[in-house]
């Protein structure tokens, strides 16, 4: 069963450029993963510090493997210091 994931990330303004570079690297590396079907990054128009990932995974196992990758772990190290709050993650099924 496919997994659809939306993640909302709010960078602190003074760290926006650094966070964006990490997020862009995540896109580049994640799109190479076999279990990934779609992985897009969006930036807010009204608030440039807001980023949204939209993802489609071919399985829960593929998503779990993705979350163990070093580029995802590198993002995790930014959360407490460089983000306004913890990312909001929505995992859904298509209905």
PyMOL commands that place a pseudoatom at each C-alpha (Angstrom):
pseudoatom trace, name=CA, resn=UNK, resi=1, chain=A, elem=C, hetatm=0, pos=[0.000, 0.000, 0.000]
pseudoatom trace, name=CA, resn=UNK, resi=2, chain=A, elem=C, hetatm=0, pos=[1.324, 3.428, -0.919]
pseudoatom trace, name=CA, resn=UNK, resi=3, chain=A, elem=C, hetatm=0, pos=[2.056, 5.972, 1.783]
pseudoatom trace, name=CA, resn=UNK, resi=4, chain=A, elem=C, hetatm=0, pos=[1.400, 9.680, 1.218]
pseudoatom trace, name=CA, resn=UNK, resi=5, chain=A, elem=C, hetatm=0, pos=[3.270, 12.051, 3.485]
pseudoatom trace, name=CA, resn=UNK, resi=6, chain=A, elem=C, hetatm=0, pos=[3.147, 15.802, 3.936]
pseudoatom trace, name=CA, resn=UNK, resi=7, chain=A, elem=C, hetatm=0, pos=[5.734, 17.480, 6.164]
pseudoatom trace, name=CA, resn=UNK, resi=8, chain=A, elem=C, hetatm=0, pos=[5.588, 21.144, 7.193]
pseudoatom trace, name=CA, resn=UNK, resi=9, chain=A, elem=C, hetatm=0, pos=[8.881, 22.680, 8.275]
pseudoatom trace, name=CA, resn=UNK, resi=10, chain=A, elem=C, hetatm=0, pos=[9.283, 26.185, 9.691]
pseudoatom trace, name=CA, resn=UNK, resi=11, chain=A, elem=C, hetatm=0, pos=[12.848, 27.458, 9.707]
pseudoatom trace, name=CA, resn=UNK, resi=12, chain=A, elem=C, hetatm=0, pos=[14.015, 30.271, 11.928]
pseudoatom trace, name=CA, resn=UNK, resi=13, chain=A, elem=C, hetatm=0, pos=[14.633, 33.257, 9.670]
pseudoatom trace, name=CA, resn=UNK, resi=14, chain=A, elem=C, hetatm=0, pos=[18.318, 33.519, 10.557]
pseudoatom trace, name=CA, resn=UNK, resi=15, chain=A, elem=C, hetatm=0, pos=[18.825, 29.853, 9.608]
pseudoatom trace, name=CA, resn=UNK, resi=16, chain=A, elem=C, hetatm=0, pos=[16.609, 29.721, 6.502]
pseudoatom trace, name=CA, resn=UNK, resi=17, chain=A, elem=C, hetatm=0, pos=[19.480, 29.470, 3.994]
pseudoatom trace, name=CA, resn=UNK, resi=18, chain=A, elem=C, hetatm=0, pos=[21.199, 26.671, 5.910]
pseudoatom trace, name=CA, resn=UNK, resi=19, chain=A, elem=C, hetatm=0, pos=[17.950, 24.747, 6.399]
pseudoatom trace, name=CA, resn=UNK, resi=20, chain=A, elem=C, hetatm=0, pos=[17.074, 25.147, 2.710]
pseudoatom trace, name=CA, resn=UNK, resi=21, chain=A, elem=C, hetatm=0, pos=[20.429, 23.668, 1.657]
pseudoatom trace, name=CA, resn=UNK, resi=22, chain=A, elem=C, hetatm=0, pos=[19.855, 20.633, 3.875]
pseudoatom trace, name=CA, resn=UNK, resi=23, chain=A, elem=C, hetatm=0, pos=[16.318, 20.203, 2.522]
pseudoatom trace, name=CA, resn=UNK, resi=24, chain=A, elem=C, hetatm=0, pos=[17.497, 20.479, -1.084]
pseudoatom trace, name=CA, resn=UNK, resi=25, chain=A, elem=C, hetatm=0, pos=[20.126, 17.813, -0.429]
pseudoatom trace, name=CA, resn=UNK, resi=26, chain=A, elem=C, hetatm=0, pos=[17.402, 15.590, 1.020]
pseudoatom trace, name=CA, resn=UNK, resi=27, chain=A, elem=C, hetatm=0, pos=[15.457, 15.951, -2.245]
pseudoatom trace, name=CA, resn=UNK, resi=28, chain=A, elem=C, hetatm=0, pos=[18.494, 15.112, -4.369]
pseudoatom trace, name=CA, resn=UNK, resi=29, chain=A, elem=C, hetatm=0, pos=[19.359, 12.007, -2.346]
pseudoatom trace, name=CA, resn=UNK, resi=30, chain=A, elem=C, hetatm=0, pos=[15.807, 10.801, -1.654]
pseudoatom trace, name=CA, resn=UNK, resi=31, chain=A, elem=C, hetatm=0, pos=[14.843, 10.816, -5.312]
pseudoatom trace, name=CA, resn=UNK, resi=32, chain=A, elem=C, hetatm=0, pos=[17.465, 8.069, -5.776]
pseudoatom trace, name=CA, resn=UNK, resi=33, chain=A, elem=C, hetatm=0, pos=[15.707, 5.765, -3.300]
pseudoatom trace, name=CA, resn=UNK, resi=34, chain=A, elem=C, hetatm=0, pos=[13.930, 2.819, -4.877]
pseudoatom trace, name=CA, resn=UNK, resi=35, chain=A, elem=C, hetatm=0, pos=[10.884, 3.033, -2.595]
pseudoatom trace, name=CA, resn=UNK, resi=36, chain=A, elem=C, hetatm=0, pos=[10.318, 6.720, -3.382]
pseudoatom trace, name=CA, resn=UNK, resi=37, chain=A, elem=C, hetatm=0, pos=[7.746, 7.609, -6.017]
pseudoatom trace, name=CA, resn=UNK, resi=38, chain=A, elem=C, hetatm=0, pos=[7.535, 11.364, -5.431]
pseudoatom trace, name=CA, resn=UNK, resi=39, chain=A, elem=C, hetatm=0, pos=[9.465, 13.742, -3.190]
pseudoatom trace, name=CA, resn=UNK, resi=40, chain=A, elem=C, hetatm=0, pos=[8.877, 17.439, -3.785]
pseudoatom trace, name=CA, resn=UNK, resi=41, chain=A, elem=C, hetatm=0, pos=[9.857, 20.478, -1.756]
pseudoatom trace, name=CA, resn=UNK, resi=42, chain=A, elem=C, hetatm=0, pos=[7.792, 23.667, -1.721]
pseudoatom trace, name=CA, resn=UNK, resi=43, chain=A, elem=C, hetatm=0, pos=[8.544, 27.058, -0.166]
pseudoatom trace, name=CA, resn=UNK, resi=44, chain=A, elem=C, hetatm=0, pos=[5.946, 29.458, 1.189]
pseudoatom trace, name=CA, resn=UNK, resi=45, chain=A, elem=C, hetatm=0, pos=[5.136, 32.507, -0.922]
pseudoatom trace, name=CA, resn=UNK, resi=46, chain=A, elem=C, hetatm=0, pos=[4.025, 34.711, 1.956]
pseudoatom trace, name=CA, resn=UNK, resi=47, chain=A, elem=C, hetatm=0, pos=[6.517, 33.287, 4.446]
pseudoatom trace, name=CA, resn=UNK, resi=48, chain=A, elem=C, hetatm=0, pos=[9.796, 32.117, 2.903]
pseudoatom trace, name=CA, resn=UNK, resi=49, chain=A, elem=C, hetatm=0, pos=[10.694, 30.353, 6.171]
pseudoatom trace, name=CA, resn=UNK, resi=50, chain=A, elem=C, hetatm=0, pos=[7.951, 27.745, 5.613]
pseudoatom trace, name=CA, resn=UNK, resi=51, chain=A, elem=C, hetatm=0, pos=[8.760, 24.616, 3.618]
pseudoatom trace, name=CA, resn=UNK, resi=52, chain=A, elem=C, hetatm=0, pos=[6.454, 21.752, 2.690]
pseudoatom trace, name=CA, resn=UNK, resi=53, chain=A, elem=C, hetatm=0, pos=[7.445, 18.300, 1.507]
pseudoatom trace, name=CA, resn=UNK, resi=54, chain=A, elem=C, hetatm=0, pos=[4.972, 16.203, -0.419]
pseudoatom trace, name=CA, resn=UNK, resi=55, chain=A, elem=C, hetatm=0, pos=[5.997, 12.560, -0.650]
pseudoatom trace, name=CA, resn=UNK, resi=56, chain=A, elem=C, hetatm=0, pos=[4.702, 9.281, -2.036]
pseudoatom trace, name=CA, resn=UNK, resi=57, chain=A, elem=C, hetatm=0, pos=[6.256, 5.998, -0.904]
pseudoatom trace, name=CA, resn=UNK, resi=58, chain=A, elem=C, hetatm=0, pos=[5.522, 2.561, -2.307]
pseudoatom trace, name=CA, resn=UNK, resi=59, chain=A, elem=C, hetatm=0, pos=[5.505, 0.959, 1.163]
pseudoatom trace, name=CA, resn=UNK, resi=60, chain=A, elem=C, hetatm=0, pos=[5.775, 1.589, 4.885]
pseudoatom trace, name=CA, resn=UNK, resi=61, chain=A, elem=C, hetatm=0, pos=[9.058, -0.345, 4.846]
pseudoatom trace, name=CA, resn=UNK, resi=62, chain=A, elem=C, hetatm=0, pos=[10.472, 1.986, 2.196]
pseudoatom trace, name=CA, resn=UNK, resi=63, chain=A, elem=C, hetatm=0, pos=[9.543, 5.035, 4.280]
pseudoatom trace, name=CA, resn=UNK, resi=64, chain=A, elem=C, hetatm=0, pos=[11.070, 3.458, 7.390]
pseudoatom trace, name=CA, resn=UNK, resi=65, chain=A, elem=C, hetatm=0, pos=[14.309, 2.798, 5.485]
pseudoatom trace, name=CA, resn=UNK, resi=66, chain=A, elem=C, hetatm=0, pos=[14.292, 6.382, 4.203]
pseudoatom trace, name=CA, resn=UNK, resi=67, chain=A, elem=C, hetatm=0, pos=[14.089, 7.710, 7.762]
pseudoatom trace, name=CA, resn=UNK, resi=68, chain=A, elem=C, hetatm=0, pos=[17.342, 5.891, 8.621]
pseudoatom trace, name=CA, resn=UNK, resi=69, chain=A, elem=C, hetatm=0, pos=[19.381, 7.494, 5.819]
pseudoatom trace, name=CA, resn=UNK, resi=70, chain=A, elem=C, hetatm=0, pos=[22.276, 9.794, 6.821]
pseudoatom trace, name=CA, resn=UNK, resi=71, chain=A, elem=C, hetatm=0, pos=[20.814, 12.841, 5.023]
pseudoatom trace, name=CA, resn=UNK, resi=72, chain=A, elem=C, hetatm=0, pos=[17.585, 12.457, 7.003]
pseudoatom trace, name=CA, resn=UNK, resi=73, chain=A, elem=C, hetatm=0, pos=[19.556, 12.050, 10.223]
pseudoatom trace, name=CA, resn=UNK, resi=74, chain=A, elem=C, hetatm=0, pos=[21.464, 15.263, 9.351]
pseudoatom trace, name=CA, resn=UNK, resi=75, chain=A, elem=C, hetatm=0, pos=[18.138, 17.098, 9.095]
pseudoatom trace, name=CA, resn=UNK, resi=76, chain=A, elem=C, hetatm=0, pos=[17.121, 15.745, 12.504]
pseudoatom trace, name=CA, resn=UNK, resi=77, chain=A, elem=C, hetatm=0, pos=[20.124, 17.493, 14.059]
pseudoatom trace, name=CA, resn=UNK, resi=78, chain=A, elem=C, hetatm=0, pos=[18.754, 20.888, 12.913]
pseudoatom trace, name=CA, resn=UNK, resi=79, chain=A, elem=C, hetatm=0, pos=[15.354, 20.600, 14.545]
pseudoatom trace, name=CA, resn=UNK, resi=80, chain=A, elem=C, hetatm=0, pos=[16.008, 21.953, 18.034]
pseudoatom trace, name=CA, resn=UNK, resi=81, chain=A, elem=C, hetatm=0, pos=[18.268, 24.842, 17.068]
pseudoatom trace, name=CA, resn=UNK, resi=82, chain=A, elem=C, hetatm=0, pos=[17.358, 25.908, 13.524]
pseudoatom trace, name=CA, resn=UNK, resi=83, chain=A, elem=C, hetatm=0, pos=[13.581, 25.401, 13.322]
pseudoatom trace, name=CA, resn=UNK, resi=84, chain=A, elem=C, hetatm=0, pos=[10.769, 27.394, 14.906]
pseudoatom trace, name=CA, resn=UNK, resi=85, chain=A, elem=C, hetatm=0, pos=[9.107, 24.161, 16.042]
pseudoatom trace, name=CA, resn=UNK, resi=86, chain=A, elem=C, hetatm=0, pos=[9.205, 20.431, 15.395]
pseudoatom trace, name=CA, resn=UNK, resi=87, chain=A, elem=C, hetatm=0, pos=[8.073, 19.522, 11.865]
pseudoatom trace, name=CA, resn=UNK, resi=88, chain=A, elem=C, hetatm=0, pos=[4.413, 18.650, 11.437]
pseudoatom trace, name=CA, resn=UNK, resi=89, chain=A, elem=C, hetatm=0, pos=[4.148, 15.257, 9.712]
pseudoatom trace, name=CA, resn=UNK, resi=90, chain=A, elem=C, hetatm=0, pos=[0.930, 13.958, 8.157]
pseudoatom trace, name=CA, resn=UNK, resi=91, chain=A, elem=C, hetatm=0, pos=[0.924, 10.354, 6.918]
pseudoatom trace, name=CA, resn=UNK, resi=92, chain=A, elem=C, hetatm=0, pos=[-2.155, 9.515, 4.883]
pseudoatom trace, name=CA, resn=UNK, resi=93, chain=A, elem=C, hetatm=0, pos=[-3.756, 7.062, 2.484]
pseudoatom trace, name=CA, resn=UNK, resi=94, chain=A, elem=C, hetatm=0, pos=[-5.424, 8.064, -0.765]
pseudoatom trace, name=CA, resn=UNK, resi=95, chain=A, elem=C, hetatm=0, pos=[-9.211, 7.746, -0.459]
for i in range(1, 95): cmd.bond("trace and resi %d" % i, "trace and resi %d" % (i + 1))
show_as sticks, trace
zoom trace
